[in-house]
Amino acid sequence: METPSKFIDTLSLPLIAAPMFLISGPLMVIECCKNGIVGTFPALNQRTTEGFEAWLVEIKTALAAFEKETGKKAAPFGVNLIVNPMNTRLQPDLEMCIKHEVPMIITSLGAVPELVDQVHSYGGRVFHDVIKRRHAEKAAAAGVDGLIVVAAGAGGHAGTLHPIPLIHEIKSFFDKTVILSGCLSTGKDIASALQMGADLAYMGTRFINVTESIADPKYRQMIIDSKAEDIVYTAAISGVHGSFLRPSLEAMGLTEKEWSQAKKVDLSDADATFDAEAQAWKTLWSAGQGVTAIKDTKSVAELVATLKEEFIAALEQQYSYLKKYQ
């Protein structure tokens, strides 16, 4: 297995497009990889393991064709697995990842040495998302190749700590790849992540607003219309604290009193066509505080090109400071 530094050097930008529930699909993953950044998706975005395997085959086939036609190397892709006893799909989905030698596995809610060993057996890498030092120490002990530091303000199940002290704490005992997640929407933000000590940036909310995502167009428009203060951090939706767009909560008739409570709200009457958990993510929309910098919807190719321009401009600005203060 190549070292993390060599892997990072193959990318056009030090960036992973985060796996997002009900948002990330094969088309977005393929376009990310074609444009030199890591594309990922949650295994559970497909309702069955058979459907999940079909997506893996679709992605691998498209990227192989791209490489043959262009002579260029596509960036690796990744799959998010929920490592939790409640996820009955974990073992069959993991077996599919092993069968198809998925280059990257992103684990959530549990870091298991046996899973890491199985992925390492075919040369894959395992990255684990963490919101605090204790979780990071457990994942490091399990032998993961990298830690995704989910800081305050991120979309989904975000943490509450500022990225600077969180990265400092983790790097004090972890010398492998560190990936920063939380409020990253621009190329300048990617440069800032590297300045804070991360090796890679992890961007989710910004990729909701690409034409290749499977997000509802109204969802994308709500992101464009929202600002950082429109993000509500609440456990009332799924029982675990997460970041949601306030207008989507209000549209479902939820009040601040309800989303301020620590326990999960009963959503069963909100829409009889969805069970409560699916309802939480399909009609109550998640996003991070990085929405404040998102004002449009672009194709993946256009977005990556813009991010790269912004990233290079930020590095050039930093270099001007170096010359001034040297």
N, C-alpha and C positions, 0 to 999 in steps of 0.2 A: 504493500500500500504506500503510495507516494506521500511525502510529508505535507502538512497543511500549507506551508509556504509555497510549494510547487503548485498545489491545487489553486491557491488564490491567484497565482501568477498567470493562470490560464484564462482568467475572466477579463472581460472588457471593462468592468467596474467591480469593485469589492462589495458586491451586493447579492443578497438572497431575497427573492420575492416570497414572502411568507405564505404558508398554507392557510387558507381561510375557508372555514366551514360554509358551504353553499355558495361560494364565490369562485374558488379556484378549480378550473377544469383542464382537460388535456390541451385545448387550443392555447390557453394562456401559458401553460407550462412550456409547450413547444416553442411559442414565440419568444419567451424569455430566454430559453436555451439557445435558440438561433441567434439572438442578439447579445450573447455573451454573459448573461447573468444566470444565476441558479433559479430555475423554476420549480415550484413545489405544489403539492396538493394533499389534502387529508384523504386517507383511504376511505373514510366514512362518507365522503361526498358521493360515493357510489353505494347504492342500497344493498348490494350483494357482493360477495367475494368474487363471483364469476364476472360481474360487471367491472369490478376493480381490476381484475386481470386483463379484461378487454381494454381498459384505459392504458395499462402498462404497455400492452402490445402496440396500441395506437401511437403512444409517445415514442417508444423505441423505434418503430418503423419510420415515423416521420423524421426523426433526428438522423437516422441512418441514411435516409434518402437525401436529406439536406447536406450531410457531409460528403456523400458521393457526388452530388451535383455541383457543389461549390468548392470542394477541396478544403473547406474550413472545418475546424473542430468545434462542435457544439459544446456549450457549457453542460455540466452534469445536472441531472434533475433529482428531486427528492420526494419522499413520501412521509407524511406525518402519521404516526401510529399512537393511539391512546393506550397507554400501558396501565390498565386499571381492571380489576376483577369484573367490573360491570360490563366491560367491552368483550362480548362473546366472540367478536370478529378478530380479536388480536392474533391468535395463533394461526388461523387460516390465512389471514392477510399477510402475516409475517412470512409464512411459507411461500406465498406468491412473490414477495419481495426477494426472497432467497433464490427462488426458481429463476426469476428474471434479472437477478443481480442488480437491484436498484442501487445506484451509486451512493445515495445519501438517505439515511433514515433519521427523521426528527421525532424524538420521543417526548411525550407529555404525560404528566401525572405519575411518572414512575421510571426510575433508571434501574434496569435489571442486568446484572453481569452476564447472564446466560444469553439474553438477546444481543448484547454487545458482541459477545464471542461468536454468535451465529452470523452476524453481519460482517464481522472481521474475517470470517472464514472464506468469504469470496472476494475480499478486498474492498468492501463498502465501509462507509464512515457513519458514525452515530453522533448526532448533535442532540443535546437535551436542553429544554427550556426551563429556566429557573427564575424565581422572583426574590430569593433571599440566599444568604450565605449557606445556611443549613442544607438547603436543597442542592446547592452547588457542590458541597462537600460529599454528599451521598452519590451524586452523579459522577464526580471525579473518582471516587472509590470503585464505582462500577466499570471504570475504564473507558468512558466516552471520549470521543475525539475532540469535542468542542462543546462549549456552553453558550446557550442563547440567553443573554441577560435581558429579561423583560422588565423594563424600568417603568416608573410612574408615567401615566399619560398614554400608555400604549392601548391599542384596541384589544378586543377579546378579553381574556383573563389576565389583566395587567397586574403588575406589582405596585408598590407604594413608595419605593425608594428612588431617590435621585440617581441618575446613571453614574455620576462621577464617583461617589463613595462606594457604590455597589461594584463597579468595575475594579476599583482599588482593592477592595476586600477580596474579590475573587482572584485577581492576579497575584495576590500575596501567597497563594498556595497552588494555583493552577497555571501551568506553563504551556498549555495547548491553545487551540483556537478559541478566541473569545468573540462573540457576535453580539452586537447591541441592537435591541428593539425598543421602540418607544418614541413617537412624535417625529419620525424621520420622513420627510416628504420631498426634499430637494437634494440636488447634488451637493450643495453647501452643507446640508445636514450629514451626508455621507462623510464628507471631509471632517466634520466636527466629531463624528463617531470615532474616526481613526485618531484624531487628536486626543480624545479621551482615553485611548488605549485599546480600543477594539480593533480586531483584524478585519472584520466584515460588518457591514450594515445589514439590517433585517427590516424590510419595509413591507407593511401590510396594507394599511388604509389607502395609501396612494395607488395601489394596484386594484382596488375596488373600481376605481374610475379609469379603467382601460377598456377599450371596445371588445377585447377578447375575454373579459370576465363574464361570469354568468349572473352578475348582479342585476336586480330589477332597475330599469332606467330611473324610476322614482327614487330609489336608494342613492344612485349616483348624483341626482340633482340635489337631494337633501345634504349630501356631503359638500357639494359646491356652495350651498346656501348657509352652511353651519360654520361656527367658530369654536375655538377651544372651550369656551364656557358652555357650549351646548352639549358637551360630553358629560354624561352622568355615570358615576362609578357606583354600582349597586349589586347587591347579592339577591335582590328580590326577583330577578328574572329566572336564573337557573340554579340558585342556591349557592353559587360561588361568585365572588365579586368579579364583575366585568364592566367594561366600558360600553355604553350605549348612547345613541343619538336621542337627545331629549324630545325632538319633534316626533320621533317614532313611538316613544312611550306615550306621549300625549295623544297621538292619533289612535292609540288602542284604549284610551280612556283611563290610563293610569295617572295617578296624582303623585305629587311630591311626597305626600305622607306615606304612600304605599312604597315608592321606590327608595325611601329613606330607611325603611325597616330592614332588620338584619335577616329576616327569614324570607323564604321564597313565597311569592304571591301565587295564588291559585288562578291560572289563566285558562282553565278548562272551558269557561263560558265565553271566552273572547272570540273563538272561531271553532266551531265544532268539527271542521275538516282537518284539524291538526291536533296531535297530542300536545301536552303542555310544553315539553322540551323542544320539539320541533318548532312550535309556535314562537318560542323565545328567540330563535335565530332567524326564522323566515320572515316574520313580520315586525319584530322588534329588532332594529338594525344596530349592529355594533360598529364602532369606529373609534379611532384614537384622537387625541388632541391635535394631531398633525393635520386635521381637516382644515385648520385655519389657513394653510398654505395651498390648498387644492381648489383651483378655480376653473377646471376644465376636465374633459375626458379625451384621452389620446389613445392611439394604438400603442401596443407595447414598444414597437420599433421607434415611434416618435418620442415616447416617454424616456426610453433608455438614451436616445440621442440627446435629449434635453438635459437629463440628469448628468450625462458625461460632460457636456459643455459647462454646466454649473459647477461640477466637481473640479474640473481643470481650472476654472476661473478662481475658485476658492483656494486651490493649492498655489496658484500664482500670487494671490494676495498674501498668503502666508509666507511665501518666499520673499516678498517685498519687505515684510516685517523682519525676516532673518537678516537681510542686507542692512536694514536700519539699526538693528540692535546687536549685531555681532561684535 
